[in-house]
Amino acid sequence: MGHFSIKSSIALIFKNSELCSYCYNSFYPELNSIESNRSSLSMEKKDNSLIFTIESNDITAFRASVNEIVSFGKVIDQTIHISENF
């Protein structure tokens, strides 16, 4: 089996920069606690977007990193919907 690496970016785009900053500050501590020898995950805030960059040594580690981002996105989405109802 050959050696390869995967590098990809995922952007979460928010309605405004204030909401983006709030989500950035919420996820940043958790991002620092994610450790893996097979994958690295970084996050950058740009205007009203959070840009996640994933670098992985294998597809399984890459998928795990993507799942982290998707789970975070779902929590944000559900929180926004809950707060809009109050």
C-alpha positions as CSV (number, residue, x, y, z in Angstrom):
1,M,0.0,0.0,0.0
2,G,1.4,3.4,-1.0
3,H,2.0,6.3,1.3
4,F,-0.1,9.4,0.8
5,S,-1.5,12.4,2.6
6,I,-4.8,14.3,2.4
7,K,-5.2,18.0,2.8
8,S,-8.6,19.7,2.6
9,S,-10.4,22.8,3.8
10,I,-14.0,23.2,5.0
11,A,-15.7,26.5,5.5
12,L,-18.6,27.3,7.8
13,I,-20.2,30.5,6.7
14,F,-22.3,32.5,9.1
15,K,-24.9,35.3,8.7
16,N,-22.7,37.8,10.4
17,S,-19.2,38.2,11.8
18,E,-20.5,38.5,15.4
19,L,-22.0,35.0,15.3
20,C,-18.8,33.7,13.6
21,S,-16.7,35.2,16.4
22,Y,-18.9,33.6,19.1
23,C,-18.6,30.2,17.4
24,Y,-14.9,30.6,17.0
25,N,-14.4,31.4,20.6
26,S,-16.6,28.4,21.6
27,F,-14.8,25.9,19.5
28,Y,-11.2,27.1,19.9
29,P,-10.6,25.4,23.4
30,E,-12.0,22.1,22.1
31,L,-9.9,22.3,19.0
32,N,-6.8,22.5,21.1
33,S,-7.7,19.3,23.0
34,I,-8.0,17.2,19.8
35,E,-4.9,15.1,19.5
36,S,-3.9,12.7,16.8
37,N,-0.6,11.5,15.3
38,R,-2.4,10.7,12.1
39,S,-4.2,14.0,11.5
40,S,-4.0,17.7,12.2
41,L,-6.9,20.1,12.3
42,S,-6.6,23.9,12.4
43,M,-9.2,26.7,12.3
44,E,-9.0,30.3,11.0
45,K,-11.6,33.0,11.3
46,K,-12.1,35.2,8.2
47,D,-14.9,37.8,8.3
48,N,-18.1,35.7,8.7
49,S,-16.4,32.3,8.0
50,L,-14.6,29.7,9.9
51,I,-12.1,27.9,7.7
52,F,-11.0,24.4,9.0
53,T,-7.9,22.9,7.4
54,I,-7.4,19.1,7.7
55,E,-4.1,17.3,7.0
56,S,-4.2,13.5,7.4
57,N,-2.0,10.6,6.8
58,D,-4.9,8.2,6.0
59,I,-8.5,8.3,5.0
60,T,-9.8,7.0,8.4
61,A,-8.1,9.9,10.2
62,F,-9.3,12.3,7.6
63,R,-12.9,11.1,8.1
64,A,-12.7,11.4,11.8
65,S,-11.6,15.1,11.5
66,V,-14.4,15.8,9.1
67,N,-16.8,14.2,11.5
68,E,-15.5,16.6,14.3
69,I,-16.3,19.6,12.1
70,V,-19.7,18.3,11.0
71,S,-20.6,17.6,14.7
72,F,-19.5,21.1,15.6
73,G,-21.6,22.5,12.8
74,K,-24.7,20.6,13.9
75,V,-24.4,21.9,17.5
76,I,-24.1,25.5,16.2
77,D,-27.1,25.0,13.9
78,Q,-29.3,23.6,16.7
79,T,-28.2,26.3,19.1
80,I,-29.1,29.0,16.6
81,H,-32.5,27.5,16.0
82,I,-33.2,27.2,19.7
83,S,-32.1,30.8,20.3
84,E,-34.3,32.1,17.4
85,N,-37.4,30.5,19.1
86,F,-36.9,32.5,22.3
